[in-house]
Amino acid sequence: MGWLPQRLRRGRLALGRWPAGPFGALFRSDSHNRLTAEGIAAVRRAGIGRILDLRWARETMSEPSPFAVAPVYRNTPLIAEPGRTRHDHAGRLPDHARRNQRRIADVFVRLGDAPPGPLAVHCTATILRMLAHLNDRHGGVRTYLLQGGATHARLGRIRNRLLSS
């Protein structure tokens, strides 16, 4: 699915037992490089406060975002790029969650610290699978993020940010 104006989808995100944000707090985006000039203009008019691209650097080089030079854009990979070992290519959520806890917590902190306006996240399917995994296997998202270095104050900002957008 492309991230075209008529197909721009709005999603909701819940952190642990917190209620999901209002419709439109979080935009899910597919590959930005599929956007037409009209689509790029529509995204710019939408007043997005932060575009968070969770892809690896090598992915952003092969399929660059037209927003990469925009002040609202941040490339913050959710998980570390795989190395050359077989273990690194396993692609299993338990391994990623265990080895990338600080990185994952940092992504959520960046969402909470984003400037005003809706949030757009590229690679949302990964983050939603990760949230479900953290809920099921790590005592909940909130507990996991706290153990990953997020503070209670930061979690409050994340919650408020997602609920107020």
HELIX and SHEET records of a PDB file:
HELIX    1   1 PRO A    5  ARG A    7  5                                   3    
HELIX    2   2 HIS A   32  ARG A   34  5                                   3    
HELIX    3   3 ALA A   37  ARG A   45  1                                   9    
HELIX    4   4 ALA A   57  SER A   62  1                                   6    
HELIX    5   5 HIS A   87  HIS A   89  5                                   3    
HELIX    6   6 LEU A   93  ARG A   99  1                                   7    
HELIX    7   7 GLN A  101  GLY A  112  1                                  12    
HELIX    8   8 THR A  124  ARG A  137  1                                  14    
HELIX    9   9 VAL A  141  GLN A  147  1                                   7    
HELIX   10  10 HIS A  152  SER A  164  1                                  13    
SHEET    1   A 5 ARG A   9  GLY A  11  0                                        
SHEET    2   A 5 LEU A  26  SER A  29 -1                                        
SHEET    3   A 5 LEU A 119  HIS A 122  1                                        
SHEET    4   A 5 ARG A  50  ASP A  53  1                                        
SHEET    5   A 5 TYR A  73  ASN A  75  1                                        
END                                                                             
